[in-house]
């Protein structure tokens, strides 16, 4: 263990930084109830898995929390950050369109990435120029990679980004001859370095010795060695991985009255696809659930009918840091423009459908 004086000095520095407006965490500022409960969001030396069944919106949630939330919070509070987004499931063009779609949504235009690509009129494209300044600024901090999917290549891209902000030296190996590259100092200690990868199951297997590793071993090695040991601990990165849920876990489970048990359909750590052990190294595992996909009339007291497919529940499946395991956040969701918003408490919005219908209508952009 470090000495008491070292730990006390470090905690004092953190306190001084907060008083001077320098944050060491990036909260999910759009989810106020979760933040106010003591869930502090992204931090350095942190590894998170975001998981959901296919078609629920895990990529949307990842972009919203990791890209959009991070950018706007850091700009507001003048925090430094840099991000590599490894898009294994989509092209850089599609990623860019999705961000433009979100920015247009902030102006009240409900145009999906597909709308921009296939049906945008000249007048609508003129409106798009209104977000040019923000979009161009985002590109300074976020680099999208869509042609690298092997673990070593992803690690090297992230390492090179971090090394730009470090003093690097060659140090002698503790055993044997030769030297190794060592970080002597982080020259920008307050800067956040993000790696976001979507998604785990699309990692390209690498060779182990003379044999090609299977996907299970590739995911396990990437989690244990490259993420936990190298990128999170050594490089102090904020690592966010997207991982599917097993498709077999989508089967409905009924109670003795023939009603579907919604809680049994929510994502879980035990149903992570292709390698369930990735969660062992993660500090946070966040799940996303779509009750409308199972024709549930209500979920956790909220009527589903008024929302149709515009409702999601975010659930904290694992939390080593903040103690919010099993916390659920009911969210309005508009997948067309990557929009999420906390649904008000039932005491505020009521249990009858009318209040929920008004809430949905208010939050669906109609321009």
FENTAJO-V681227 format. One record per backbone hydrogen bond with DSSP energy under -1.0 kcal/mol. NH is the residue of the N-H (numbers start at 1). CO is the residue of the C=O. E is the energy in kcal/mol with one decimal. If there is no record, write none. Layout:
# FENTAJO-V681227
{{NH & CO & E} {NH & CO & E}}
This chain:
# FENTAJO-V681227
{{7 & 3 & -2.1} {8 & 4 & -3.2} {9 & 5 & -2.5} {10 & 6 & -2.1} {11 & 7 & -2.5} {12 & 8 & -2.2} {13 & 9 & -2.0} {14 & 10 & -2.0} {15 & 11 & -2.1} {16 & 12 & -2.6} {17 & 13 & -2.6} {18 & 14 & -2.2} {19 & 15 & -2.0} {20 & 16 & -1.3} {21 & 18 & -1.6} {22 & 17 & -3.3} {26 & 42 & -2.7} {29 & 27 & -1.9} {31 & 28 & -2.1} {35 & 31 & -2.2} {36 & 32 & -3.1} {38 & 35 & -1.7} {39 & 34 & -1.5} {42 & 26 & -2.1} {46 & 237 & -1.7} {48 & 239 & -2.9} {49 & 284 & -2.1} {50 & 241 & -2.7} {51 & 286 & -2.9} {56 & 53 & -1.5} {61 & 57 & -2.7} {62 & 58 & -2.4} {63 & 59 & -2.6} {64 & 60 & -2.6} {65 & 61 & -2.9} {66 & 62 & -2.7} {67 & 63 & -1.1} {68 & 63 & -2.9} {69 & 64 & -2.9} {71 & 67 & -2.4} {72 & 68 & -2.4} {73 & 69 & -2.2} {74 & 70 & -2.5} {75 & 71 & -2.3} {76 & 72 & -1.9} {77 & 73 & -2.2} {79 & 74 & -2.5} {82 & 192 & -1.9} {83 & 141 & -2.8} {84 & 194 & -2.1} {85 & 143 & -3.0} {86 & 196 & -3.6} {87 & 145 & -2.4} {88 & 86 & -1.2} {88 & 198 & -1.9} {89 & 198 & -1.1} {95 & 91 & -2.3} {96 & 92 & -2.6} {97 & 93 & -2.4} {98 & 94 & -2.0} {99 & 95 & -1.7} {100 & 96 & -2.3} {101 & 97 & -2.5} {102 & 98 & -1.9} {103 & 99 & -2.5} {104 & 100 & -2.4} {105 & 101 & -1.9} {106 & 102 & -1.5} {108 & 105 & -1.4} {109 & 104 & -2.3} {111 & 109 & -1.2} {116 & 112 & -2.3} {117 & 113 & -1.7} {118 & 114 & -2.8} {119 & 115 & -2.3} {120 & 115 & -1.1} {125 & 121 & -2.3} {126 & 122 & -1.6} {127 & 123 & -1.6} {128 & 124 & -1.4} {130 & 127 & -1.8} {131 & 128 & -1.8} {132 & 129 & -1.1} {135 & 131 & -2.7} {136 & 132 & -2.7} {137 & 133 & -1.9} {138 & 134 & -2.4} {139 & 135 & -1.5} {140 & 137 & -1.4} {141 & 138 & -1.6} {142 & 138 & -1.5} {143 & 83 & -2.9} {145 & 85 & -2.7} {154 & 150 & -2.3} {155 & 151 & -2.6} {156 & 152 & -2.5} {157 & 153 & -1.9} {158 & 154 & -2.1} {159 & 155 & -3.3} {160 & 156 & -2.5} {161 & 157 & -1.5} {162 & 158 & -2.2} {163 & 159 & -3.0} {164 & 160 & -1.1} {165 & 162 & -2.0} {166 & 163 & -1.9} {167 & 185 & -2.6} {169 & 182 & -2.8} {171 & 180 & -2.8} {173 & 178 & -2.1} {180 & 171 & -2.7} {182 & 169 & -3.2} {184 & 167 & -2.8} {185 & 167 & -1.2} {187 & 165 & -2.0} {191 & 188 & -1.9} {192 & 80 & -2.3} {194 & 82 & -2.9} {195 & 238 & -2.3} {196 & 84 & -2.7} {197 & 240 & -2.3} {198 & 86 & -2.4} {200 & 242 & -3.3} {202 & 199 & -1.9} {203 & 200 & -2.1} {204 & 149 & -2.7} {208 & 211 & -3.7} {211 & 208 & -1.6} {213 & 206 & -2.6} {218 & 214 & -2.3} {219 & 215 & -2.8} {220 & 216 & -2.2} {221 & 217 & -2.7} {222 & 218 & -2.4} {223 & 219 & -2.3} {224 & 220 & -2.7} {225 & 221 & -2.5} {226 & 221 & -1.2} {227 & 222 & -2.8} {228 & 223 & -2.3} {229 & 224 & -1.0} {230 & 225 & -1.7} {231 & 226 & -3.0} {232 & 227 & -3.3} {233 & 228 & -1.2} {235 & 230 & -2.2} {237 & 231 & -2.8} {238 & 193 & -2.8} {239 & 46 & -3.2} {240 & 195 & -2.9} {241 & 48 & -2.9} {242 & 197 & -2.3} {243 & 50 & -2.6} {245 & 52 & -1.3} {246 & 271 & -3.4} {249 & 246 & -1.3} {250 & 247 & -1.6} {255 & 259 & -2.6} {258 & 255 & -2.0} {261 & 253 & -3.3} {265 & 262 & -1.7} {272 & 269 & -1.4} {273 & 244 & -2.6} {275 & 273 & -1.5} {280 & 277 & -1.6} {283 & 47 & -2.2} {284 & 47 & -1.8} {285 & 318 & -2.0} {286 & 49 & -3.0} {287 & 315 & -3.3} {288 & 51 & -1.6} {289 & 313 & -2.0} {293 & 290 & -1.4} {294 & 291 & -1.7} {295 & 292 & -1.2} {296 & 291 & -1.5} {299 & 302 & -2.0} {302 & 299 & -1.7} {304 & 297 & -2.3} {307 & 304 & -1.4} {308 & 304 & -1.6} {310 & 307 & -2.3} {312 & 331 & -2.5} {313 & 289 & -2.2} {314 & 329 & -2.6} {315 & 287 & -2.5} {316 & 327 & -2.5} {317 & 285 & -2.5} {318 & 285 & -1.5} {320 & 283 & -2.4} {326 & 316 & -3.6} {327 & 324 & -2.2} {329 & 314 & -3.0} {331 & 312 & -3.6} {332 & 341 & -3.6} {333 & 310 & -1.9} {334 & 339 & -2.4} {337 & 334 & -1.1} {339 & 334 & -2.1} {341 & 332 & -1.8} {343 & 330 & -2.7} {348 & 345 & -1.2} {349 & 345 & -2.6} {350 & 346 & -2.2} {357 & 353 & -2.5} {358 & 354 & -2.1} {359 & 355 & -1.7} {360 & 356 & -2.4} {361 & 357 & -2.5} {362 & 358 & -2.2} {363 & 359 & -1.3} {364 & 360 & -1.0} {367 & 108 & -1.4}}
